[in-house]
Amino acid sequence: MNISDPPRLLQCLITGGAGFIGSALTRELAGRGMRVVCLDDGSAGDSVRVPGPLRADSVRGDVGEPGLLAGVLRESGPFDVLFHLAARVGVRAVLRDPEACRRANLAGVRALVDAVGSLPAPSRPRVLAASSSEVYAEGCEPLGEDAPLRAADARGRFAYAASKRIGEELLDSAAGLWARTRGPVHLRLFNVVGPGQSAESGMVLPTFIEAARAGLPLGVHGDGLQVRTFAHVDEVARVLAELALHPALPAGPLNVGGRARTSIAGLARAVVADCGSLAPIVRVDPLASLGPAFEEVTHRVPDLTRLGSVGIAPPCMTLAAIVADTLDRHPASPVAGLAPAGAGRRACASPAS
C-alpha cells in the first residue's frame, strides 16, 4: 500500500449490537467511519437505539443458533474485530432461571469458537468478548485482573458470573484459533449505566430514575451501603473503540470501568435531588423482592491500572454528570400520560446491577 493511501476502514462485527452497550458501541464505531455489522436476536435490544445516519447493517438471530455466526462471518466479512456482547444480563433475568442463563451464555461462546475456527487463519478477527466484574470474588479493595474469581460452578444468583468465567476459559483454551493473531481480550465491565438502559431486569440507575420521576419509593437493599463504581455507556463505548484500534493490545482479562464511586443509598439520594423529586428512599429486604436465591455483593471497585498501561484513558464522568445526563436523555415511561412513570413496576433495584 502506498503511504499516501488513506487507511483501510476497520470492519467490525458486534453480537448483541442492538443492546444497551452494543448500540452505544455501534454509534461510536460508525461515527469514526468504521463499517459495523450487528447480530442481535432482539431479546434485549432495539434497532431504534441506533439513529438513522449511523444505522449499521443488521442481522436478526440468536448468536447461539448453530451455523448462524459462521455464516455472518463468511458472508458479511472479512472482519478485523469481533465484539462479543450478546448475553443474558440483569440480576432479575438471572434469578428467574439461572441455569438457562448459564446455558445461553456458554452457547454463545461455543458458537463463537466454532465460527471463528471455521475461517481460514488469515481471515479470523480479533475477539474482544464481554466478561463481567461479577467474575470477581467478594473483596473490599479495588479489584485487579489477578484478583480471586468466583467458583466456576457457582449456582443461583452467581450462575451468570460462572458462565462468564467459563466463557473466558473456553476462549483461552481454543489456542489454535489465535495462531496468527493475538488472543482474545476479556472485557470485565464494571457497572455501565446511562440513557436507554432498561429497568425491567433490575438495573439500578434506570429503576431509581423511573421511580423518582413517578414519585414512587426508591428501594435500596438493606442499609444501602453497598459500594459500586459507575461508568457512562458513551465513555465505555469510546474505550472499546480505542481498544479495537489499538495496534498491540495484549490478550487476557481487562477491567473496563469508571471512577464514579458511591453507595447505593448515595446514588438514590443523587437521583432524587437531581430529579427535584419528593420520592422517599426506603429500605427493602432483597430476599423478599428478588427471592431466596439472591446473594449480595457489598463492594465492587475496579483497579484500572492495566487499562491505563495500554495508553487508554478510563471513563472519567462524575456521578453527578452521569445522573444528570441520564435524566436528560433517558426515555419517558411508555405509560406516560396514562399513569405515573414506573407504575405497576417494582421500584427497588438490585445494587449488584
Backbone hydrogen bonds in HBPLUS format (Angstrom, degrees):
<---DONOR---> <-ACCEPTOR-->    atom                        ^
c    i                          cat <-CA-CA->   ^        H-A-AA   ^      H-
h    n   atom  resd res      DA  || num        DHA   H-A  angle D-A-AA Bond
n    s   type  num  typ     dist DA aas  dist angle  dist       angle   num
A0005-ASP N   A0002-ASN O   2.88 MM   3  5.38 161.4  1.91 117.1 123.5     1
A0035-ARG N   A0010-LEU O   3.12 MM  25  6.39 149.9  2.21 161.9 169.2     2
A0080-ASP N   A0011-GLN O   2.81 MM  69  5.26 148.6  1.90 134.9 144.8     3
A0081-VAL N   A0011-GLN O   3.25 MM  70  6.61 163.2  2.28 157.6 161.2     4
A0012-CYS N   A0035-ARG O   2.91 MM  23  6.15 168.0  1.92 158.0 162.1     5
A0037-VAL N   A0012-CYS O   2.93 MM  25  6.35 150.4  2.01 154.5 164.1     6
A0013-LEU N   A0081-VAL O   3.03 MM  68  6.47 157.5  2.08 154.9 162.1     7
A0083-PHE N   A0013-LEU O   2.81 MM  70  6.18 157.4  1.86 166.0 170.5     8
A0014-ILE N   A0037-VAL O   2.87 MM  23  6.29 158.7  1.91 161.5 167.9     9
A0039-LEU N   A0014-ILE O   2.89 MM  25  6.14 165.2  1.91 150.6 152.2    10
A0015-THR N   A0083-PHE O   2.92 MM  68  6.35 160.5  1.96 167.7 173.3    11
A0085-LEU N   A0015-THR O   3.03 MM  70  5.38 145.1  2.15 129.7 136.3    12
A0016-GLY N   A0039-LEU O   2.68 MM  23  5.93 151.0  1.76 168.4 170.9    13
A0019-GLY N   A0016-GLY O   3.17 MM   3  5.50 165.3  2.19 113.7 117.6    14
A0046-ASP N   A0018-ALA O   2.93 MM  28  5.27 140.9  2.09 142.0 131.9    15
A0023-SER N   A0019-GLY O   2.80 MM   4  5.52 158.2  1.85 139.2 143.6    16
A0025-LEU N   A0021-ILE O   2.90 MM   4  6.15 157.1  1.95 154.9 161.9    17
A0026-THR N   A0022-GLY O   2.84 MM   4  6.04 152.0  1.92 143.9 152.1    18
A0027-ARG N   A0023-SER O   3.02 MM   4  6.26 161.8  2.05 146.7 150.3    19
A0028-GLU N   A0024-ALA O   3.02 MM   4  6.25 156.1  2.08 143.4 150.3    20
A0029-LEU N   A0025-LEU O   2.86 MM   4  6.05 171.5  1.87 159.9 161.0    21
A0030-ALA N   A0026-THR O   2.90 MM   4  5.93 169.2  1.91 154.1 157.7    22
A0031-GLY N   A0027-ARG O   2.87 MM   4  5.79 148.4  1.97 138.6 147.9    23
A0032-ARG N   A0029-LEU O   3.05 MM   3  5.17 140.2  2.21  99.2 110.8    24
A0034-MET N   A0029-LEU O   3.08 MM   5  5.47 159.5  2.13 149.2 143.2    25
A0033-GLY N   A0030-ALA O   2.94 MM   3  5.03 157.9  1.99 108.4 112.7    26
A0057-ASP N   A0036-VAL O   3.25 MM  21  6.44 143.9  2.38 167.5 157.2    27
A0038-CYS N   A0057-ASP O   2.81 MM  19  6.22 161.7  1.84 154.5 158.8    28
A0059-VAL N   A0038-CYS O   2.73 MM  21  6.08 148.1  1.83 163.6 173.8    29
A0040-ASP N   A0059-VAL O   3.11 MM  19  6.56 158.1  2.16 165.8 172.6    30
A0061-GLY N   A0040-ASP O   3.02 MM  21  5.60 158.9  2.06 112.4 118.5    31
A0049-ARG N   A0046-ASP O   2.98 MM   3  5.86 168.2  1.99 126.0 129.9    32
A0050-VAL N   A0047-SER O   3.06 MM   3  5.71 160.1  2.10 116.3 121.7    33
A0054-LEU N   A0051-PRO O   2.95 MM   3  5.65 139.2  2.12 122.2 133.5    34
A0055-ARG N   A0052-GLY O   3.02 MM   3  4.96 169.5  2.03 111.6 113.8    35
A0065-GLU N   A0062-ASP O   2.90 MM   3  5.43 165.9  1.92 120.3 125.1    36
A0068-LEU N   A0065-GLU O   3.13 MM   3  5.70 161.3  2.17 132.8 138.5    37
A0071-GLY N   A0067-GLY O   2.99 MM   4  6.09 153.2  2.07 144.1 151.0    38
A0072-VAL N   A0068-LEU O   3.03 MM   4  6.39 154.9  2.09 151.7 158.5    39
A0073-LEU N   A0069-LEU O   2.95 MM   4  6.18 163.9  1.97 154.8 158.8    40
A0074-ARG N   A0070-ALA O   3.04 MM   4  6.26 153.8  2.11 146.1 152.9    41
A0075-GLU N   A0071-GLY O   2.82 MM   4  5.86 169.4  1.83 154.4 158.1    42
A0076-SER N   A0072-VAL O   2.89 MM   4  5.44 157.2  1.94 142.4 147.8    43
A0126-ARG N   A0080-ASP O   2.82 MM  46  6.11 168.3  1.83 146.1 142.0    44
A0082-LEU N   A0126-ARG O   2.73 MM  44  6.02 160.2  1.77 166.8 167.8    45
A0128-LEU N   A0082-LEU O   2.97 MM  46  6.25 164.5  2.00 152.7 156.4    46
A0084-HIS N   A0128-LEU O   2.98 MM  44  6.31 153.4  2.05 135.7 144.1    47
A0130-ALA N   A0084-HIS O   2.86 MM  46  6.04 172.4  1.86 154.7 156.0    48
A0094-VAL N   A0090-GLY O   2.96 MM   4  6.25 155.5  2.02 155.2 162.6    49
A0095-LEU N   A0091-VAL O   2.87 MM   4  6.08 167.9  1.89 155.6 158.7    50
A0092-ARG N   A0201-SER O   3.13 MM 109  4.96 155.1  2.20 153.8 147.1    51
A0096-ARG N   A0092-ARG O   3.01 MM   4  6.16 142.7  2.15 145.3 154.0    52
A0097-ASP N   A0094-VAL O   3.11 MM   3  5.61 131.6  2.35 109.0 119.9    53
A0101-CYS N   A0097-ASP O   3.10 MM   4  6.42 155.0  2.16 154.8 162.3    54
A0102-ARG N   A0098-PRO O   2.98 MM   4  6.32 157.6  2.03 147.5 153.3    55
A0103-ARG N   A0099-GLU O   2.93 MM   4  6.12 165.6  1.95 147.5 151.2    56
A0104-ALA N   A0100-ALA O   2.92 MM   4  6.03 166.1  1.94 149.1 153.2    57
A0105-ASN N   A0101-CYS O   3.01 MM   4  6.13 169.3  2.02 154.6 157.5    58
A0106-LEU N   A0102-ARG O   3.04 MM   4  6.15 162.7  2.07 150.8 155.8    59
A0107-ALA N   A0103-ARG O   2.83 MM   4  5.91 150.2  1.92 146.9 155.9    60
A0108-GLY N   A0104-ALA O   3.12 MM   4  6.34 151.2  2.21 144.7 151.0    61
A0109-VAL N   A0105-ASN O   3.30 MM   4  6.64 154.0  2.37 141.1 147.1    62
A0110-ARG N   A0106-LEU O   2.91 MM   4  6.14 166.3  1.93 154.3 158.1    63
A0111-ALA N   A0107-ALA O   2.92 MM   4  6.04 155.1  1.98 145.2 152.3    64
A0112-LEU N   A0108-GLY O   2.99 MM   4  6.21 147.3  2.10 139.7 148.7    65
A0113-VAL N   A0109-VAL O   2.94 MM   4  6.29 162.7  1.97 155.6 159.0    66
A0114-ASP N   A0110-ARG O   2.98 MM   4  6.21 166.2  2.00 151.5 155.1    67
A0115-ALA N   A0111-ALA O   2.84 MM   4  5.93 158.5  1.88 145.8 152.5    68
A0116-VAL N   A0112-LEU O   2.88 MM   4  6.04 174.5  1.88 160.5 161.5    69
A0117-GLY N   A0113-VAL O   2.95 MM   4  5.95 156.2  2.01 142.9 150.6    70
A0118-SER N   A0114-ASP O   3.03 MM   4  6.20 124.1  2.35 137.3 150.3    71
A0118-SER N   A0115-ALA O   3.15 MM   3  5.20 140.6  2.31  96.6 107.7    72
A0119-LEU N   A0116-VAL O   3.13 MM   3  5.59 162.8  2.17 113.2 118.6    73
A0123-SER N   A0120-PRO O   2.84 MM   3  5.48 150.0  1.93 124.6 134.0    74
A0124-ARG N   A0121-ALA O   3.27 MM   3  5.49 171.3  2.27 114.0 116.2    75
A0185-VAL N   A0127-VAL O   2.98 MM  58  6.44 155.5  2.05 150.2 158.0    76
A0129-ALA N   A0185-VAL O   2.88 MM  56  6.19 154.6  1.95 173.4 177.9    77
A0187-LEU N   A0129-ALA O   2.80 MM  58  5.86 162.7  1.82 153.0 157.7    78
A0131-SER N   A0187-LEU O   2.71 MM  56  5.08 156.0  1.76 123.0 129.5    79
A0135-VAL N   A0132-SER O   3.24 MM   3  5.91 170.5  2.25 113.9 116.7    80
A0133-SER N   A0189-LEU O   3.02 MM  56  5.52 142.7  2.17 146.7 135.3    81
A0136-TYR N   A0133-SER O   3.15 MM   3  5.87 163.3  2.18 119.3 123.5    82
A0150-ARG N   A0135-VAL O   2.71 MM  15  5.56 159.1  1.75 154.3 157.5    83
A0137-ALA N   A0148-PRO O   2.98 MM  11  5.69 172.9  1.99 129.4 131.5    84
A0143-LEU N   A0301-VAL O   2.78 MM 158  6.12 163.0  1.81 158.7 160.6    85
A0303-ASP N   A0143-LEU O   2.96 MM 160  5.12 155.0  2.02 127.3 119.0    86
A0147-ALA N   A0144-GLY O   2.95 MM   3  5.40 162.9  1.98 123.9 124.3    87
A0154-ALA N   A0151-ALA O   3.26 MM   3  5.24 156.6  2.31 112.1 110.0    88
A0158-PHE N   A0155-ARG O   3.14 MM   3  5.51 145.8  2.26 139.0 131.0    89
A0159-ALA N   A0156-GLY O   3.01 MM   3  5.45 163.5  2.04 124.2 123.3    90
A0162-ALA N   A0158-PHE O   2.99 MM   4  6.26 160.4  2.02 147.3 152.6    91
A0163-SER N   A0159-ALA O   2.89 MM   4  6.13 153.3  1.96 146.0 153.1    92
A0164-LYS N   A0160-TYR O   3.05 MM   4  6.38 149.2  2.15 149.0 157.2    93
A0165-ARG N   A0161-ALA O   2.94 MM   4  6.27 156.2  2.00 151.4 158.2    94
A0166-ILE N   A0162-ALA O   2.91 MM   4  6.12 172.2  1.92 157.3 159.1    95
A0167-GLY N   A0163-SER O   2.88 MM   4  5.92 147.3  1.99 135.1 145.1    96
A0168-GLU N   A0164-LYS O   3.04 MM   4  6.30 153.5  2.12 144.6 149.9    97
A0169-GLU N   A0165-ARG O   3.12 MM   4  6.50 159.3  2.17 147.9 153.4    98
A0170-LEU N   A0166-ILE O   2.81 MM   4  6.10 154.2  1.87 154.6 161.7    99
A0171-LEU N   A0167-GLY O   3.10 MM   4  6.32 161.5  2.14 149.5 153.5   100
A0172-ASP N   A0168-GLU O   2.97 MM   4  6.23 162.0  2.00 151.5 156.9   101
A0173-SER N   A0169-GLU O   2.89 MM   4  5.97 149.0  1.98 146.0 154.2   102
A0174-ALA N   A0171-LEU O   3.30 MM   3  5.44 146.4  2.42  99.8 109.0   103
A0177-LEU N   A0174-ALA O   3.00 MM   3  5.83 154.9  2.07 124.3 130.8   104
A0178-TRP N   A0175-ALA O   3.12 MM   3  5.70 148.8  2.22 115.0 122.7   105
A0181-THR N   A0178-TRP O   3.29 MM   3  5.03 163.7  2.32  99.6 104.5   106
A0252-GLY N   A0184-PRO O   2.95 MM  68  6.30 171.4  1.96 149.7 149.8   107
A0186-HIS N   A0252-GLY O   2.96 MM  66  5.73 162.6  1.99 122.0 127.4   108
A0254-LEU N   A0186-HIS O   2.84 MM  68  5.90 147.4  1.94 169.2 158.3   109
A0188-ARG N   A0254-LEU O   2.86 MM  66  5.76 155.0  1.93 138.7 145.6   110
A0256-VAL N   A0188-ARG O   3.03 MM  68  5.89 162.6  2.06 136.0 134.2   111
A0190-PHE N   A0256-VAL O   3.01 MM  66  6.28 151.0  2.10 158.4 157.8   112
A0231-ALA N   A0191-ASN O   3.09 MM  40  6.34 149.2  2.19 150.6 151.7   113
A0193-VAL N   A0231-ALA O   2.91 MM  38  6.11 164.7  1.93 163.9 167.8   114
A0233-VAL N   A0193-VAL O   2.77 MM  40  5.55 141.2  1.92 161.1 164.6   115
A0197-GLN N   A0194-GLY O   3.38 MM   3  6.15 157.8  2.44 140.6 140.2   116
A0202-GLY N   A0199-ALA O   3.03 MM   3  5.28 163.1  2.06 113.2 118.0   117
A0207-THR N   A0203-MET O   3.26 MM   4  6.22 151.2  2.35 148.5 157.0   118
A0208-PHE N   A0204-VAL O   2.98 MM   4  6.17 161.0  2.02 154.3 158.8   119
A0209-ILE N   A0205-LEU O   2.94 MM   4  6.16 163.8  1.97 155.8 160.6   120
A0210-GLU N   A0206-PRO O   2.93 MM   4  6.00 168.4  1.95 148.4 151.4   121
A0211-ALA N   A0207-THR O   3.06 MM   4  6.18 154.4  2.12 143.6 150.9   122
A0212-ALA N   A0208-PHE O   2.84 MM   4  6.00 166.3  1.86 153.6 157.8   123
A0213-ARG N   A0209-ILE O   2.92 MM   4  6.08 163.5  1.95 153.4 157.7   124
A0214-ALA N   A0210-GLU O   3.27 MM   4  6.31 146.0  2.39 133.6 141.7   125
A0214-ALA N   A0211-ALA O   3.11 MM   3  5.19 122.0  2.47  96.3 110.8   126
A0215-GLY N   A0211-ALA O   2.98 MM   4  6.06 111.0  2.47 139.8 157.5   127
A0216-LEU N   A0211-ALA O   2.87 MM   5  4.82 150.6  1.95 149.9 146.0   128
A0215-GLY N   A0212-ALA O   3.13 MM   3  5.00 152.7  2.20  98.7 107.1   129
A0218-LEU N   A0280-PRO O   2.81 MM  62  6.24 162.8  1.84 159.5 164.5   130
A0282-VAL N   A0218-LEU O   2.91 MM  64  6.05 157.7  1.96 141.1 148.3   131
A0219-GLY N   A0347-ALA O   3.33 MM 128  6.01 174.9  2.33 123.4 124.8   132
A0220-VAL N   A0282-VAL O   2.84 MM  62  6.24 162.9  1.87 165.9 171.3   133
A0284-VAL N   A0220-VAL O   2.84 MM  64  5.85 152.5  1.92 153.1 153.5   134
A0224-GLY N   A0221-HIS O   3.00 MM   3  5.54 146.7  2.12 146.7 143.6   135
A0222-GLY N   A0284-VAL O   3.07 MM  62  5.96 161.5  2.11 163.0 161.4   136
A0265-ALA N   A0224-GLY O   2.88 MM  41  4.61 161.1  1.92 142.4 136.0   137
A0264-ILE N   A0226-GLN O   3.00 MM  38  5.81 131.2  2.24 149.1 163.7   138
A0227-VAL N   A0298-THR O   2.88 MM  71  6.07 162.9  1.91 142.4 140.2   139
A0300-ARG N   A0227-VAL O   3.02 MM  73  6.01 140.4  2.18 130.4 142.6   140
A0228-ARG N   A0262-THR O   2.94 MM  34  5.73 167.6  1.96 169.9 171.1   141
A0262-THR N   A0228-ARG O   2.95 MM  34  5.73 158.1  2.00 164.6 171.4   142
A0230-PHE N   A0260-ALA O   2.89 MM  30  5.10 165.1  1.91 135.5 132.5   143
A0235-GLU N   A0232-HIS O   3.04 MM   3  5.42 122.5  2.38 107.2 121.0   144
A0236-VAL N   A0232-HIS O   3.01 MM   4  6.35 155.0  2.07 153.3 161.4   145
A0237-ALA N   A0233-VAL O   2.89 MM   4  6.10 154.6  1.95 145.7 152.4   146
A0238-ARG N   A0234-ASP O   3.06 MM   4  6.32 148.6  2.16 137.5 145.7   147
A0239-VAL N   A0235-GLU O   3.01 MM   4  6.34 155.7  2.07 146.5 152.5   148
A0240-LEU N   A0236-VAL O   2.90 MM   4  6.21 162.5  1.93 155.1 159.5   149
A0241-ALA N   A0237-ALA O   2.96 MM   4  6.16 157.6  2.01 149.0 154.8   150
A0242-GLU N   A0238-ARG O   3.03 MM   4  6.27 156.7  2.09 147.6 153.8   151
A0243-LEU N   A0239-VAL O   2.89 MM   4  6.20 146.3  2.00 148.2 158.4   152
A0244-ALA N   A0240-LEU O   2.96 MM   4  6.26 152.3  2.04 145.6 152.7   153
A0245-LEU N   A0241-ALA O   3.12 MM   4  6.41 142.4  2.27 141.7 151.5   154
A0246-HIS N   A0243-LEU O   3.16 MM   3  5.03 149.7  2.26  97.3 106.5   155
A0261-ARG N   A0259-ARG O   3.02 MM   2  5.74 120.7  2.38 111.3  95.0   156
A0267-LEU N   A0263-SER O   2.92 MM   4  6.27 148.1  2.02 145.0 153.6   157
A0268-ALA N   A0264-ILE O   2.98 MM   4  6.27 159.7  2.02 148.8 153.8   158
A0269-ARG N   A0265-ALA O   2.97 MM   4  6.26 158.9  2.02 149.5 154.8   159
A0270-ALA N   A0266-GLY O   2.97 MM   4  6.19 154.9  2.04 144.9 151.7   160
A0271-VAL N   A0267-LEU O   2.98 MM   4  6.26 157.1  2.04 154.1 159.6   161
A0272-VAL N   A0268-ALA O   3.02 MM   4  6.24 170.3  2.03 155.5 157.8   162
A0273-ALA N   A0269-ARG O   2.95 MM   4  6.07 165.4  1.97 150.4 154.7   163
A0274-ASP N   A0270-ALA O   2.97 MM   4  6.06 162.8  2.00 145.5 150.6   164
A0275-CYS N   A0271-VAL O   2.88 MM   4  5.94 148.2  1.98 149.2 157.9   165
A0276-GLY N   A0272-VAL O   3.11 MM   4  6.10 124.3  2.43 136.0 149.1   166
A0277-SER N   A0272-VAL O   3.09 MM   5  5.21 158.5  2.14 154.4 156.2   167
A0276-GLY N   A0273-ALA O   3.16 MM   3  5.16 140.1  2.33  95.0 106.5   168
A0288-ALA N   A0285-ASP O   2.97 MM   3  5.34 133.4  2.19 107.7 120.3   169
A0289-SER N   A0285-ASP O   3.17 MM   4  6.54 150.6  2.26 150.3 159.0   170
A0290-LEU N   A0286-PRO O   2.74 MM   4  5.55 156.4  1.80 147.0 153.3   171
A0291-GLY N   A0287-LEU O   2.98 MM   4  4.57 131.5  2.22 107.5 117.1   172
A0294-PHE N   A0291-GLY O   3.23 MM   3  5.97 169.7  2.24 121.8 124.9   173
A0308-GLY N   A0304-LEU O   3.13 MM   4  6.42 164.8  2.16 154.6 158.4   174
A0309-SER N   A0305-THR O   2.88 MM   4  6.09 140.6  2.03 143.9 156.1   175
A0310-VAL N   A0307-LEU O   3.32 MM   3  5.67 151.9  2.40 105.7 112.9   176
A0311-GLY N   A0308-GLY O   2.97 MM   3  5.21 158.0  2.02 111.9 115.5   177
A0322-ILE N   A0318-THR O   2.94 MM   4  6.21 158.7  1.99 152.6 158.7   178
A0323-VAL N   A0319-LEU O   2.92 MM   4  6.11 170.9  1.93 159.8 161.5   179
A0324-ALA N   A0320-ALA O   2.95 MM   4  6.04 163.7  1.97 146.0 151.2   180
A0325-ASP N   A0321-ALA O   2.96 MM   4  6.03 165.5  1.98 147.8 151.7   181
A0326-THR N   A0322-ILE O   2.98 MM   4  6.07 158.8  2.02 147.9 154.2   182
A0327-LEU N   A0323-VAL O   2.89 MM   4  6.06 159.9  1.93 151.6 157.2   183
A0328-ASP N   A0324-ALA O   2.98 MM   4  6.19 153.2  2.06 144.2 151.7   184
A0329-ARG N   A0325-ASP O   3.02 MM   4  6.14 150.4  2.11 146.8 153.7   185
A0330-HIS N   A0326-THR O   2.71 MM   4  5.28 138.2  1.88 148.7 154.3   186
A0336-ALA N   A0333-SER O   2.94 MM   3  5.27 158.6  1.98 121.8 121.9   187
A0338-LEU N   A0335-VAL O   2.86 MM   3  5.40 159.1  1.91 137.7 142.8   188
A0339-ALA N   A0335-VAL O   3.00 MM   4  5.72 151.5  2.08 160.5 161.9   189
A0343-ALA N   A0340-PRO O   2.90 MM   3  5.38 152.2  1.97 143.6 142.0   190
A0345-ARG N   A0342-GLY O   3.01 MM   3  5.48 151.1  2.09 143.1 141.2   191
A0353-SER N   A0350-SER O   3.04 MM   3  5.54 164.7  2.06 114.3 119.3   192
